Amino acid sequence: MSNDGRERLIELMADPWRLGAAVLCCAAAMLPGEACAPRPVLPNGERIPEFTSEALLHGSALTLHLAPAAAAAAARPLVVYGSGDGGWFGAAVGMFDLIAAAGYPTAGFSSRALLKIEQAGHAPVSGEQVADSYRTILAAARRDLGLSPDAPVVLTGWSRGASLAVVAASSRDVDPAVTGIVAIGLPREDELDAEPGDDDDPPPASEAIAARGRNASRERLMYPLLARIGPRRSAVVQASGDRYLPAAQARALFGADSDVRRFFEVAANNHRFSGGRPELQQALLEAIEWAGGPQP
């Protein structure tokens, strides 16, 4: 085995999200006609019929991954989930599956693919652009999941997807049926670019500082935007060991909880919540239920 392959295996073994996806992909590859994709399963063992659709953004197709509501959860809000900047794989897909398996009607997309479409003209992405794209995504998801055009929505996402949800919900042009957001692993700032990424924890401090200096003029501070989301609800789910922004520092930026703001700290090792999957599941589903619940 090459050094690269050995390092990849060690990485997979250290991350249960990616390991689970990799094992399922290997098994699927051995079966004729099977796609390499883990399928979410309801608590009663019933498989959720996931399918894909498209939302047309500026003439380009963005793939949507859709899962209908469980029969017993028809009144739940639509949950729209954006992946990290690495795209639609590994831990990002695991979080989508977790939400879908809880019975919510769920729509997911690759944040990296979305930003490639938005940055086709090589200009910085504006909040209005993001909100407009989300309106298109919501319309397509509601249509293809058989929901009403004004069905309530919770926006969520991990890492880059968390930033997109915050930017969309803080815009004046946000869909009026959005009841709240749940930001998973929300960074301190984000420049919303489409540079290659893998959602791993950051490089050594010296490299991170140099990169930040090159791009500082394009960065948006995420936590001040949360104040613009009210009276909609805002929740942040952050890992204690997140090396982009540990939960303790994120809490300081977030401030105190209130009727419309809640912070969830998860004891986990890194940005991908390794070592804390059960705690992440509990916090994430509690946050989504709260964000999509009856408004005061």
C-alpha positions, 0 to 999 in steps of 0.5 A: 500500500502506498503512503497516500493510501495508508494515510487515507485508511488511517483518516477513515478509521479515525472518522466514523462518518467517512468510514461508514460511507466508505464501507457502504460504498465498497459493498455497493461497488460489488453489487451490479447496478448498485450506486455508491451511496449510504441510505438512511433508515428509520428507527423501525428499519424502513428505508427512506426512498431518497432521490435526486432532482435539480434546481436551475440557478442562472441557467445551471443545474444544481443537484438536490438530494431529496428524502420525503417525510415519514408518514407519521411526520407529515406536519414537520417542516422541510429541512434544507441542508448544505454540505461543507466546502468539500462537497457531497461526501463523507461526513456531509452525507452522514449529517443529511442522512441523520436528518432524513432518518428522523423523518423530516422532509429533507433537501440537501445540496453540495455547497461547493457546487452551489458556489461554483455556479454563483461564482461563474463570473468570478465576482464576490458572492452577495447575500442577495445572491445567496438568498435568491438561490435559496428561494429557487432551491426551496421552490424546487424542493417543495415541488418535488417533495409534494409540499405546499408552496409556503411549507415552513422551512428550517435552513441548516448546513455544516461548515460552509453550508452553515455559513450559507444558511446564516447569510441566506436567513439574514438577508431581507430577501429570505423566503418568508416561510423560513422559521429558523436556522441550525448552523453546524460547525459555524466558522468565525468568518467565511469568504464564500469562495469555491476554492477546493476544500475537504472539510478537515480541520485547518492547517498549522497556524502559520499557514492559516494566518497567511491564507487569511491575510490574502483573503481578509477583504472578502471575509464575512463575519458570521456571528454578527449576522445571527442578530439579523435573523431574528425574530426567526430562531437561530441555533449553533451546534459546535464541537468542543474540539473544533480547531477552526472555532472551538465551542468555547470561543463560539459561545463567546461570539454567540452570547447568551441564549434567549427565546430566539437563540440557542447554542449547543456544545457537543463534546467531539474531537474536531470539525467533523465531530469525530468521537461525538456522533451520538451527542451530535445527533441528539443536539442536531435533532433537538435544535431542528425541532426547536427551530421549526417549532411553533413561533412565539 
